[in-house]
Amino acid sequence: MTLLILGATGLVGTQALELALDDDRFDRIVAPTRRPLPPHPKLFNPIIDYSDLPEADWWRADAALCALGTTLKQAGSPGAFRKVDFDYVLESAGLLRKAGCRHFILVSSLGADAASGNFYLKVKGETEQALQALDFEALTVLRPSLLDGGPRPDKRPAEAVGLWMASRLGRLIPAAYRPVSTRTVARNMIEAAATDAHGLRIIESASMHHSTG
């Protein structure tokens, strides 16, 4: 089975790549990135520019994981944020669909809703809707709450406060809103990719805590 991973250098994508390379259910891992990854016998690592994606044979995969994403602060403007979280995701998905990929797995967000008044959640919801229109044989959408992936290279004060509070309140916080580790999200993505799925499946944050331990 060939698995393609988008966003393999991010917090979730790094974990997914590590798990996939160590999983005998996958014979070949394709991870297009902007900078080279460490070599591995199972890994094919095309170097790409998301603003000018090529049509290539390596888009042909049985399943694809998408962990592409940024923040408004990192992007610098709403337009730049949408370019990454909507445009790059949809352009990549379109090339995968054209190449015959049957299952697309996306990391979205808790509360994603195309009708939301929150710009971030609105874009996430619009991305989900646009992917459904591509008519993959199977589409799996993960909607994690606050991601806990350890120290980040960039400062995110609000996220740090949220994780600090969660560590104090623990199970007093409803499962749907508890932080979820990037490793747990990655495991859910890998299991979804290895499943013979059909149609649309949405995995909410609460169920991620229980599905893979």
Helices and strands as residue ranges (DSSP letters): E 2-6, H 11-21, E 28-30, E 43-44, G 50-52, G 57-59, E 63-66, H 72-75, H 78-82, I 83-88, H 89-98, E 103-107, H 119-133, E 138-143, E 147-148, H 157-169, G 170-172, G 175-177, E 180-181, H 182-193, E 199-204, H 205-211
